[in-house]
Amino acid sequence: MWTQPRATIRQILNTNSERMVFILALLVGFSQALDNASSSNRGDHLDWPFVVIVALFSGSISGILAIYLGALLTQWTGRWIGGAASIKDLRVALAWGYVPLLWTLLLWIPYIAIAGQEMFTEQTPRLDSSDARILALTFFYFIEVVMSIWGLTVWMKAVGEAQGFSAWKALLNMLLSLLVVLVPVLLLVFVFSSVFSK
């Protein structure tokens, strides 16, 4: 998946294999839940081991929903631009397309080792007092950014291969799927804010 995503996803699709989709969905959700817990300072209220446990359970649910509902939306909006993949093939492509991003889960080992509780808190006095810790953390952040950028590229190629079009068209497919969700939500927010502001 790292170097030949199209050939790899084509081989997986041709073997009719959906065995790993559920497990990959759990891991994707867990990874995103850890990132969300860090950015929302969950450690201000919970010790970091409990933050990780909560992320594991909540992320597992959100990961499954993201892959399975994402496949439905991707198929629906993909048909508008010539996509031909089945929902099953899109579940496989979406899940396996996230594989490079899943390697960022391993970065949480040095993150916790370097920052501990402060990976999940707003105040970071232990980190702020150590240039070496900040430098080490910055180094691993840089690795995560690089892996995330390449992961997005791989994801686009995987979806594009399943749909039968280019990676850039796969990105358009993703943006259309997001718009289908965001536009109704924004309209509802606008309507409710207009009603309650009167």
Summary of the structure (lengths in Angstrom):
residues: 198
radius of gyration: 19.2
end to end distance: 53.8
largest distance: 58.8
contacts: 616
relative contact order: 0.14
helix: 83%
strand: 0%
